[in-house]
Amino acid sequence: IHEAIIKAWESWFQNLKEELTQAASHISFTADVWSDHNRQLYLCITAHWIAKDTTTGSLLLKVALLAFHRL
């Protein structure tokens, strides 16, 4: 199971890299830090970009979670 999860993640990440290289405009990155009720800190990093739908030609707002860590 561990190997299947790693392979699925690698495939997803490769697809994400290809999609980011074809972004219609700039790529924006955001970071957020917060704490839970036990004061444990968390960090989340996301990417946002505009992509063009290949079938309709319409523009799409795309968002991807790049990292999520307990600090």
Contact map, one row per residue, 1 for C-alpha under 8 A:
11111000000000000000000000000000000000000000000000000000000000000000000
11111100000000000000000000000000000000000000000000000000000000000000000
11111110000000000000000000000000000000000000000000000000000000000000000
11111111000000000000000000000000000000000000000000000000000000000000000
11111111100000000000000000000000000000000000000000000000000000000000000
01111111110000000000000000000000000000000000000000000000000000000000000
00111111111000000000000000000000000000000000000000000000000000000000000
00011111111100000000000000000000000000000000000000000000000000000000000
00001111111110000000000000000000000000000000000000000000000000000000000
00000111111111000000000000000000000000000000000000000000000000000000000
00000011111111100000000000000000000000000000000000000000000000000000000
00000001111111110000000000000000000000000000000000000000000000000000000
00000000111111111000000000000000000000000000000000000000000000000000000
00000000011111111100000000000000000000000000000000000000000000000000000
00000000001111111110000000000000000000000000000000000000000000000000000
00000000000111111111000000000000000000000000000000000000000000000000000
00000000000011111111100000000000000000000000000000000000000000000000000
00000000000001111111110000000000000000000000000000000000000000000000000
00000000000000111111111000000000000000000000000000000000000000000000000
00000000000000011111111000100000000000000000000010000000000000000000000
00000000000000001111111000000000000000000000000000000000000000000000000
00000000000000000111111100000000000000000000000000100000000000000000000
00000000000000000011111111100000000000000000000011110000000000000000000
00000000000000000000011111000000000000000000000011110000000000000000000
00000000000000000000001111100000000000000000000011100000000000000000000
00000000000000000000001111110000000000000000000011000000000000000000000
00000000000000000001001011111000000000000000001111000000000000000000000
00000000000000000000000001111100000000000000001110000000000000000000000
00000000000000000000000000111110000000000000111100000000000000000000000
00000000000000000000000000011111000000000000111000000000000000000000000
00000000000000000000000000001111100000000011110000000000000000000000000
00000000000000000000000000000111110000000011100000000000000000000000000
00000000000000000000000000000011111000001111000000000000000000000000000
00000000000000000000000000000001111100001110000000000000000000000000000
00000000000000000000000000000000111111111100000000000000000000000000000
00000000000000000000000000000000011111111000000000000000000000000000000
00000000000000000000000000000000001111110000000000000000000000000000000
00000000000000000000000000000000001111110000000000000000000000000000000
00000000000000000000000000000000001111111000000000000000000000000000000
00000000000000000000000000000000001111111100000000000000000000000000011
00000000000000000000000000000000111100111110000000000000000000000000011
00000000000000000000000000000000111000011111000000000000000000000001111
00000000000000000000000000000011110000001111100000000000000000000011111
00000000000000000000000000000011100000000111110000000000000000001111100
00000000000000000000000000001111000000000011111000000000000000001111000
00000000000000000000000000001110000000000001111100000000000000111110000
00000000000000000000000000111100000000000000111110000000000000111100000
00000000000000000000000000111000000000000000011111000000000011110000000
00000000000000000001001111110000000000000000001111100000000011100000000
00000000000000000000001111100000000000000000000111110000001111000000000
00000000000000000000011110000000000000000000000011111000001111000000000
00000000000000000000001100000000000000000000000001111100111100000000000
00000000000000000000000000000000000000000000000000111111111100000000000
00000000000000000000000000000000000000000000000000011111100000000000000
00000000000000000000000000000000000000000000000000001111100000000000000
00000000000000000000000000000000000000000000000000001111110000000000000
00000000000000000000000000000000000000000000000000011111111000000000000
00000000000000000000000000000000000000000000000000011001111100000000000
00000000000000000000000000000000000000000000000001111000111110000000000
00000000000000000000000000000000000000000000000001111000011111000000000
00000000000000000000000000000000000000000000000111100000001111100000000
00000000000000000000000000000000000000000000000111100000000111110000000
00000000000000000000000000000000000000000000011110000000000011111000000
00000000000000000000000000000000000000000000011100000000000001111100000
00000000000000000000000000000000000000000001111000000000000000111111000
00000000000000000000000000000000000000000001111000000000000000011111000
00000000000000000000000000000000000000000011110000000000000000001111100
00000000000000000000000000000000000000000111100000000000000000001111110
00000000000000000000000000000000000000000111000000000000000000000011111
00000000000000000000000000000000000000011110000000000000000000000001111
00000000000000000000000000000000000000011110000000000000000000000000111
